Amino acid sequence: MLLEKIHSPKDLKKLAVPDLVRLAEEIRPFIIDVISKTGGHLASNLGAVELTIALHYVFNAPADAIIWDVGHQCYTHKILTGRQDRFGTIRQTGGLSGFPLRQESEYDVWNTGHASNSISIAVGLAEAKKKRNESHKIVAVIGDGSLTGGMSFEALNHAGHLKSEIIVILNDNEMSISKNIGALSSYLNRMMTGEFISNIREEIKNITKIHPTVYKAAKHFEEAIKGFFIPGILFEELGFQYFGPVDGHDLNVLTDTLKNIKRFKGPVLIHVITKKGKGYTYAENDPEKFHGISKFELTTGNSVHSGSLTYTDAFGDAIVELAKIDEKVVAITAAMGLGTGLDKFSSLYPERFYDIGIAEQHGVTFAAACALGGLKPFVAIYSTFLQRAFDQIILDVCLQKLPVVFAADRSGIVGQDGPTHHGAFDLSYFRHIPNMVLMAPKDENELKHMLYSAYLYGCPVVIRYPRGEALGVHVDEEFKEIPFGTWEILREGADTAIIACGNMVHQALLAAEELAAEGIECSVVNGRFIKPMDRELLLRISKQAARIVTVEENALMGGFGSGVMELLSEEGAALPVKCLGIPDAFITHGSQNSLRNGIGLDKEGIARAIREWPKKE
């Protein structure tokens, strides 16, 4: 097999283009087989196989920088850059990252995982290259989804202003491309980028310098033709030379086009059409499901999981029930309809569902305006992505005390996607904002009631909950309002009071049972309101317990435990407090259980922390 002979892009360059086609045919089943066992981003990677091969065939990485926006389509890149033998460990504890990681390889330019920043990175690297008088190429690969993010347009505008020496590959996997139009576009594109046409252009410029009227007329004619045949006039107006569309699965066309583009000066954008999930029928037919998938059966495409209700499912069910109660309820998400559990809502209430693309800032302000107009907006965005709209949350929602409810999915340790995706900071970045109410449910039943309560409170509310399976408790049929700002005591014990929030409550209960068998009696409190805290109950606990342990799946700095200590300090309470949470570090990728165990956020870690905490005599 050709794949076995590829240990770096140098080996790739020894092949002829027909061999590259064979190589692509070997890479696809290799990726499918591995990801069926590990889970991962499948559809996007299958769509980018030929494009990745062509990039490494034509350019000279790592000297030439190849920047992947989001980075979820980098699997072929990893395979071609010396990591083929470790590819089976991808996203596993101690294995390869599922995203580009500078510490992992010199071919990985940027530690990425979020969208819309690749062009900004390219522009910055181009300026540094210019200052050092270097000649290597800088390529940014960005998807049409990422292009919906405002940051990408800010960077395009800046690149055009600076005339940056960058090449932007727009990987468009939403448009179909017919064979006839595709062949014509590919032919015209190669002609437009070829040396013959480029030389003619330059000669015409030289000849018409002394006849500016003739040159101006010729230029207007060229622009008119482009505007008629080519969907790239926007990029041309931003200062880019636009070429495309190009068939992203035709290696002859891709390699010819990229070779020609290498000679161009200034910013260039190549529009490449690819098919998400290409080569695996189930992924082609349902690219959203196979965008990020757990383990699955190769022959059926069915996911391999327990089938248990997840917190995301619980949210999706509850928001549909709320929508039945009030037609003013609307749901907003940022390119994550399925991922946030809003697929059922969007099907039942399409006119009340808004997917605003990868544009969290716009989405939050849009929600605030909806609330001002009398609607009841619920914004469902992953915790790690929601932090990109921090300014809008402060100024457009909380400053004006508008009743927007944020469903912060994937809070805490998310597992295999690693540090760019862990929701490790939301308690900290929400807790200090005036007018914000912040809650975390102990189970899926409480999540349902929190959504209803937030609907009633009439102020900005965040409900944060984890990725993965819920506890499997009974979910009440009817909604219940949770008394505002209240905690609940789940277990009594005089030795140590464990105050936990969110999914750590269950682990605290298990730890308390383990310690009770050793004669250490602990009370357990569900600190379901992170803000406002239950001041009355906390002061009562401080007078009854010998010491307090707080447990949260959030960064310790500025988090739940910090809030408990601040409140105790205000009241002059002098008992010892130990805070358990995510340390001041970026947590790597791996299974949720192994990562939690590594930082002591499971029943064993909680019990150990209490057991080993020496008491003052």
N, C-alpha and C positions, 0 to 999 in steps of 0.2 A: 504494500500500500504506500502511496505517496506520502500520506500523513505521517507515517512512521519516520520518514526521512527529513521532516521539517523540524529543526531545533531552534531556528531563528529566522528572521526575515532574509538573511543572507542565503539560506538554502532555498527560500522561495524564489529569489531572483534568478536562480539557475534554471528554472522551469520555463517552458514555452507556454503561450497563452492556452492552447488546448489542454495542457497539463493542469492549468489552474482550474479549468472547468471540472476535471476529474477530482481535483483536490476539494472543491466545494461540495461535490457529491459524496465525498468521504467525511467531511466535517459535520454535515447536517445530522446523519444518523448517530455520529459520535456524541454530539451535544444532546440529542433527544434521549439517547440511552442513559447518559449520566444524570440529566435533570429529572428523568422519571424516577430516579432513586434518591436524589438529594432535594428536589424541588428547586425552583429558581425562576428567573425571567426567561421564558422560552420563546414566545412569539416574536418579540423584538429582536432576539439574537438570530433566529432563523431567517428573518428578513434582511439582516445585515451581513450575511456570510460573504457574498461576492464583493460587496463594497469594501469590506475589511481586507480581503485578499488583494484587491486592486490597490488600495492605499499603501499597503506594505510592499507591494510589488513595484510601485512607481516611486514612492518616496523613500527616504533613507533614515528611518527611525533608528535610534532615538535622537540623532542629530536633528532631523526634521521632527517637529513636535506634532503629534496627533492627539487632539483633545476631544474627549467623548462627553457630550452633554448628557447629564444624568449618569451615564456609565452603565446602565442596565443592559446595553447591547454589546458589551466588551468581551464576550466569551470567546469568539473567534480570535480576537486580538490577543487574548491570553494564550490561546492554543498555539498561535504562530510565533509567540515571543518567548519560547523556552519553558512554558508551564504546562505543556501537554501531559507530561507524566504525573502531574499533581492535580489535573483537572477534576478527577473523581472526588477530591476533597473540598470542592468549591462550596462556600457558605457553611462549612462544617467547623466545629470547634477545633482550632489549631490549623485549619486548612486555608485554602485560597479565599480571598475576599470575593464577593459577587460583584464588586465594583472596582474601578481603577484605584490602586493604592500605591503611592510613591515608595513606601517602605518595602513593597513586594517586588518591584521591578523598575529598572531605569526607563523602560518603555511607557510606564504610567506617569503621565505628566502632572496630574492633579488628583487629589483625593476628593472624589465627587460622589454624588448620590442624589443631589437636588437638581432641579431643572433650570434652564435658561441662562446659565452663567458662562457657557463655553466661549461665546464670542467676546465677552469682556476679558476672559483669560487670554484669548488670542491677541486682542488689541494690546494688552499690557505686555505680553511677551514680544510682540512686534516692536514696540517702542524700546524695550530693553535690547533687542537684537540690533536695532538701528543705532543705538548709542554705542554699542560695542563693535560696530562695523562688521557684523556677521552676515552670512548669506544663506543660512539654512531656512527652510520653509516652515510655515506654521499653518496647520490645518485644524479647523473646528468642525466637528460632525454634530449637527443638531437636528432633532426631529421636528416634524410639523407641529406636534403637540407642544414641545418646548418653546416653539416660536410664538405661542399664544401668551407667553410670559412677557410682561413689559420690559424686564431687564434686557432681553435679547434685542428689542428695538432701540433701547438706549445705546446699546453697544454698536449696533449697525449704524446708527446716526453718528456716533463718535468715530467709528472706523472710516466712514466716508469723509468726515471732516479732516481726519489726520492723513487720509490716503494710505492707510495701513497696509503693509505687505502681508495680507492674510488671505487664505482660501477657506471659504465657508461652504461646507457640503450640507445642503438641505435635504435630509432624508425623509421624503414624503411617502408615507405608507398608507395614506387614506385615499388617494386618488387612484383610479384604475387607468391603465394605459393600453390602448388598443394597438394591435400589431402594425397596422398601416400607419397610424399617426406616430407610433413609437419609432418605426423605421425611418420615417421622414424626419422626425425631430432629431434622431441620432445622426443622420446623414448631415443635416444642416448644422448641427452642433459641432461635428468634427470639422466641417468646412469653415465654420466661423472661427474656430480656435486654431485651425491649421496655419502653418507658417506662410503658405502662399497668400491666403486672404489677409493675414496680419501684415505682411509686407506691402500688399496693395493699399491697405488702409494708411500705412505710414507714408507711402509715396503720394497718395492723394492729399494728405495733410500738408506735405512739403510743397507740392505743386500749387495748392490753393492758398497758401499763406499770403501770396501776393494778390490773390483774388478772394478776399474774405466773404464776399457775397455768394460766390460759387460754393465755397466751403460750407457756409451756413445753410444753403439750400440742400446740399448733399447730406449734411448732418440731419436736417429735419426729415428728409426722405428716409434715411436709415432708421430714425426713431419711429417714424410712422409704421414702417414695415415691422419693426420689433413689437410695437404696441399691438399690432394686429395679430401676429403669429405667436408671440411669446408672452406667457403670463408673468413676466419679470419686470414690468415697467416700474413697479414700486421700488425694487432693489436698485434699478438703474438711477432713479431719482434720488436715492440715498447715497449715491456715489459708487455703487458696485457695478462691475461688469458681470452681467447675468448670462448664464448658459444653461440650456436645458429646455424641456425635461429630457433626462437621460434614463434609459432602461437600467435600473440598478441591479439587474440579474444577468446582464449581457457583459461578460468580462472583456470581450473584444472592444466594445464601445467604451466601457469604463476606463480601461487602461489607455486607449488612444486619447480619450478626453483629458484624463489626468496628466498624461505626458505633455500634451499641448498647453494645458493650463499652467504648468510649472514655469513657463517662460514669461508669463504675464506679470506686469507691474501693477501695484495698487491692489485694492480689495476686489476679490472675485467671489462670486457665488455660483455654485453648480447645483442645479435642481435635479435630484435623483429620485426616481420613482421605484419603490420597493413594495413587496407584499409581505405584510406581517404574518408570521407563522409559516412561511413558504417551505414546502417540502414535507409538512406533517398535516394531513387533512384536517384533523381535529382542531389544530391551532389555527389553520387558515379559516375554518368555518366559525370559530369562536375565539378571535384574538384577544378579547377582553379577559375571558376566563384564563387563557394561557399567558397573559401578560406576566403575572407573578403567580405561580401555582405551586402547591405542595407536591409531594410524591404522587405519581399517577401510573396507571396501567398502560403500557405501550399499545396494546392491541385494541383497547376501548377508549383511551383518553380520559377515563374516569379517575377522579382524585382518590387517593388512598388516605382516608381519615376516618375518625370514629363516627362521624355524623352527628356529634353532640352539638347542642346550641352554643354559639359563640356570643361574646358580648356584642359584636357587630350585628349578629342576627337579632339579638334582643332589642337593640336600638331600632333596627329596621322595622320590627313588628310593632313596637310601641309608637313610633312616629306615624305609622299608618293608622293606628287606633286614634291618635290625637287628631289626625286629619279628618276622620269621620265626625269628630265632635265639633270641629270649628273649620269652616271653609277658608278662614284667614291664615291658617297654618300653611307655610311654604317651606320647602327644603332647598338648600343651596349647597353645592359641593364643587370642588376644584378638580375636574377630570378623574374623579374617583367614585362614580355612581355605584358600581358593583362593590368596590373595596370598602365603602362606608356603609353598605347595607341598604342603600337607597334605591336599588333596582326595583323592588316591589312598589315603592312609593311612586317612582317615575312612571311605572306601567299603569297604576291606578289613577294617578293624578298628574298627567303629563303637563297640564297647563299651570301646575303649581310647583313644578320641579325645574331648577335652574342649575345646569352644569356650566360654569363660567370659564372652563379651561384652566390651564396652569397659571392662574392669575389670582392668587390668594388676596392680594392687597385690594384689587377691585372687588372681589367677592365680599369682603368684610364691609367695605363702604357701601356697596350695593345693598347688603343686608340691613345696614343701619338706616339707609334711606327707605327701604321697604317698611321697617318698623315705624319710622316717622310718618309714613303714609297710612298706618293703621293695620299692616299685616303682622303676622306672628312668625318671624323667620327663625328657622333652625339651620345653623351652619355646621355641616359635618365635614371635617377636615382632619387628617392625621396630625397628631401633636407636633411632630417634627416639621411639617409643612406650614402649620398655622403660625409658627414663630416668625415666618417671613412677613406676616401682616401685623407685626407688633405695633407699629406706629398707628395704623388705622384702628386697631383695637382700643388704643388709649384715646386718640383724639376724635374719632368718628363714632365710637360706640360709648365708651365709658364717660368721657367728658360731658356728653349730652344725655347720659343715663338712659339710653335707648334699649328697649327690651329685646335684645338679640340673644338667643341661646346657642352656645357653642358646644357641639358634641366632639370632644377631642379624643378621637379614636387612636389606637396604637400608643397610648401613653405608657411610660416606663420602659422596661426592657422588651424590645420587639424580637430579638433573636438574630436570625441569620443574615439580615440586611446590614447589620453592624452600626457603627457610630453615627453615620449620617441619618439613620432612621430611628434610633432610640429616642423615645419621647421623654428624655431625662430632665427637661428643664421647665415644663409647663407650670408646675406648682409655684416655682420661683418667679417666672416672668408674669404670671397672672396675679399672684398674691398681693403684690405691692401696688396694684392699680386701684385708685379710688373708685367707688361705686360698683366694683366687681364682686360677684358672689361666686364662690368656687367650691364644688362638691366632687366627691368620689364615692361610687357605690361599692358596697362590700360584696354584692352578688347581682345577678341579672334581674331579680325581682325588685331590688332597691333601685336599679337603674331605671326601670319602668316608672316607678313612682317619682324619681328625681326629675325625669323629663316632664311629667305632669306638673310637678311642683314648680319647676322653672317656668313653665307656661303660665302659671298663676302669679308668680312673684312680681312680674312687671318691671324687671330691671335686668341689666346685663348678667348673664349666668354662664359659667363654664362647668360642664360635666365631663370629667376625664375618666377613661376606662381603658383596660389593657387589650392587647391583641390576644386572640386565642380562645380556647374553650372556657365557657362559664362554669359555675360550680354544679349546675344541674339541680338547683333548688326549684321548688314549686313557684310558678309565676301566677300571681293573683289575676283574676279576670278583670276586676274593676280597678281603676286608678285610685290612689290615695295620696293626699297631700302630706308631705313631711313637714312637721313644724319647723319654721325657719330658724336656722342657726343652732340646731340641737344635735347632740351626740346621743349615743345609747350604750349602756353598760350591758355587756354580753356575758360576763363572768365575774364573780366576786373573788377577791383574794387580798390578804392584808400585807403581803410581803412587797410585791412590786406591781405597779400599775403599768400595763402595756397599752399605750394609746396608738392605734394603727389606723391608717386610712386606705381606702380602696381595696385592691386585691391582697394587700398585706394583712388585712383583718383575719382572713381565714388561716394564714400561716401563723399569726399570733395566737389564735385559738389552739392550733395543733401544738405549738411550742408550750403553751400554758399547761396543756394536758400532760405533755412529756415531763415538765418540771414538777407538776403535782405528784407524779409517781416517785419523785426524789425528795418530796417534802417541802418543795418551794411553791408557795401558793401565790398565784398572780391573778390580778383582775385584768380583764380585757375590755377595752372601750373602743367602740366604732367611731372614730373621729371623722364622720362623713362630711362635715362642713370644715373645710380648710380655712374658709373665710366667709362669714364671720365664725369664729370659734365659739364653742359653748363655754363662756366664761364662768358661769355659775357652777357647772359640773366640774370643770377643771380645778376650780378653787376647792371644791369639796373633796376631790381626789387628792389634792396636795396636802390636805389635813389628815387624810386617812391612811395614805400609803407611805411607806418608808422611802420610796424612790420611784422615779418614772422613767420608762423607756418608750421612746417614740419610734415608729416604724413607717417608712414611706418608700415607694419605688420612684424616687425623684432625687435630683442632686441635693445633697445635704445643705449646701449654701443657699440660704434664703428660702428653704422649703418648709414643710409642715413642722418639723422639729424646731426649726428656728422660730416659727410663730408661737409654738407652745412656750418656749423659753422667754420670748419677748413678753407674753402675757403674764407669766409667772413673775418676771422681773417687775412689771408694772405694779403688781399686787404685793410685792415684797416677800413672796414665798421663797423659802431658802432650802428646799429639798434638792437632792442631787438628781440630774437629768442626763440620760445617755440617749443620743440620737443615732438611729440606724437608717442608712439610706445609700444612695449611690455616691461613691467618693469623688473627690475633685480630680477626675480623670475621664477620658473618653473610653467607653467600654467597647471592646472588640466584638466581632461576630461569633456566633455559635448558637447552640440551642438555648431557649429561654431558661430551662432548668439548670443547665450547666453554668450559665452566666450568673444567675441569681445565687447559686451555690457558691460561686467564686467570690462574691462580695457579701455573703452572709445574709441575703434576703430570702431565706426560706426558714422552715420551722427549725432545722438544725442550727442555722446561724443565729436565729433569735434566741433559742434556748442556750446556746453556747455563750452568747454575749452576756446574758443574765447570770448564768452559772459562774462565769469567770470574773464577774464584776465584784470586787471585794467590798464588803460592807464596812462602814465606819463604826468603830466601837463607841 
